[in-house]
C-alpha cells in the first residue's frame, strides 16, 4: 500500500472531495491540517515544496505530489476502486466525469460567490443585488442536477461513483445555506441518499461558518 499524506483544511470543499474519496475507500493516510500544521497554503515551505499554486488539497503518494481535487478523486477511484467508484464502462465513466466537471465549472462559478456572500461576508457588507443574481443562477445549476437524478439513485444510475463526490459536496453547501430554494424533489431525495453514507455525514456535513 502506498504511503499517502493529505494536506488541507476541513472547511475547503476541494479538500473535502479528496478526503471523502480516501475515507470512502478506507485508505490509510496521514492528515496535515493546513491551518494549524503548516499555516495557510501561502506558507513559503508549502509553496516551494508541495504546491506552487498556493492551493489545497495536495496529496503526496510515495513522494509523488498531486494537485487538483478532481484529479485526486479520479486517481484514487481508478487505482483503488475499479468497477465501483471508477466505472468500467467508458460511457458511464464519461458520465461521472460530466458531473465532476459540472461541479468545477457550471456550479462553482455561482456557488462560490453565494457561499462567500452569505457565509464569509458580514451582513452589513453584502452586495444584496449581486447576491440575488448569483443565487438565482445557482438555483438553475441545481435544477440541472435535479433533472439528472430524476429516476436515478445517483448521477450515473443505481451505483455510487466518483461523479457523486464533487456533486455531493457542492449539494451539501447548497442545502446548508439559508436560501429560499425552489422545490426539487429528485434532488432532495438524492441528498437524503447521500446522507446514508457515514463519510458524507462525518466529513462533508460540517458547519459552514
N, C-alpha and C positions, 0 to 999 in steps of 0.2 A: 504494500500500500504506500502510495506517495505521501510524503510529508507536506502538509498544506498549512499555510498561515494566511488568515484573512485580516486585512486592515480596513477599518471603517468605523462609522458611528451608527448606533442602532436607529437613530431617527431619520437617517437618509433612506429614501425609497430605493435608491440604487444599491445600497448596501443590503437592504432587506431582501432584494431579489437574490443576490448571491447567497446570503445567509439561509434563506428559505430552501434553496436547492441543496445546500450542504446538509441541512437538518433533515430535509425530506428523504435524502438518500442515506441518512445515518452515517455520514462520513466523519472520521476523526479529523479535527483541525485545531490549530491554535488561533486564538482570537486576540487581536490587538486593537483596543478601543482608541480610535484616532484622537478623540477629545482629551483623553487622560494620559495615555502612554506616550504618544508622540506629539501631542498638541494638534492644532489644526493642520489640515493637509498641506498648508503652505510652509510647514516646518522645513528648513533647508535640507536636513538629512533625508527627509521623506522625498522631497523634490529631486534630490541628486541620486538617491539610491533605489527608490521604489517607483515613484510616479511623477514624471516631469510635468504632467498636466495639472498637478495640484488637486486631484480629484480622489474620491473614494467611490467604490471599493478598489482595493488591489488584492489579488490573490497570488501568493507565491507557492509554486508547486515544485518541490525538489530543486529550488534555486531559480526556476523559470518564472518570470513575472508576467502576470496577465492583468490588463486593464479592461475597462468597459464591462458594465454589469451583464448585459445580454450575452456578450461573448463568454463570460464566465459561466453563465447558466447553460449555454449551449455545450461548452466543453464538458461540464460535469454530467449533463444529460447523456451526451454521446459516449463518454468514457465509462460511466457507472450505471447507466440505465437504458441500454439499447432495447428497443422494443416496448419501452414504457414511457418514461419522460421523453426519450428520443424515439419518435415513431419510426418503424422500419419502412413503412410505405412512404416513398418520396413525396407523394402528393399530400398526405396527411402531415408530413414533416414541414412541407412548404406552408400549409395552413397554420401550423403552430408558429412558424416564422412571421406570418402575416400579423398575428396578434402581439408578438414580441415587438415588431417594428411599429405597429399601431400605437403601442404604449409610448414609445420613444419619440414618435413624430406627431401624429394627429392629436393624441391625448395630452402629451407632455406640454405642448405649447399653450394649452389652456389650463391644465391642472396646476402647473407651477405658479402662474400669476394669481390664480384664485386662492391657492394654498397660502402663498406669501401675503396676499391681501387680507385674508381672514385670520390667519394663524400667527403670522410673524409681524404684522403691522398693527400698531395701536389704533383703536377705533378713530381717534381724532385725526389721524394721518392718512386714513384710507381714501383712495380716489373712488368714490362710490359709483360714479358714472362708468368709469372704465371697468370696475369690478363687475358691474351688471352685464356689460357686454361680454366679458370673458366667461362669466358664469353661464350665460345663455349658450355660448359656443361649447362649453363643457357639457352641458345637458345634451347637446346634439351629439357630441362624441359618444356619450354613454347610451344614447338611443341606438347608435350603430351597434354597440356591443349587445344591447338588449335584443335587437333583431338577430344577431349572430347566434345567440344562445337559445333562441326560441326553439323549443322542441328538442333541445340537446342538454346533456348534463354539463358538458364542458365546451371549450371553444372549438375543439375539433370533433366532438361527438360524445361517446359514452366514457372515454378514457381521459384521465387527467394527464396532461402532457406539459412540456416545458413552456408552451404558449400560455398556459394558465398562470404562470408565476408572475410575469410582468403585468398582465392584465388584472390579475387578482390583487396585486399590491396597489395598483392605481385605484381599483374599485374600493378598497378599504378607505383610502383617503377621501374619495368622493362621498362615500356613505357616512363617514365620521364627521365631516364638516357640517356646520349649521347652515344648510341650504334648503330652499323650498323646491325639492326635487319633484319632477313630474312622475306620475305612476309608470313604472316599467316592471311588470310582473315577472317576466322571464329573468331580467337582471337581478331582481330581488331574490328569486329562487336560486339563482347561481351563487349569489352572495351567501345565502344560507348553506348551500352545499360546501362552499369553501370553508365556512366556519366549523364544519365537521372535522377538518384536518387539524390535529393538535399543533402543528408547527405554525399554521396560519394564526391561530389564536394566541400563541405564545410570542411569536416574533414579528408578526405583521400588525396585529391589532393592539398596538401600543398607543399611549396618549400622544396626540399630535403636538401639543404645546411643549 
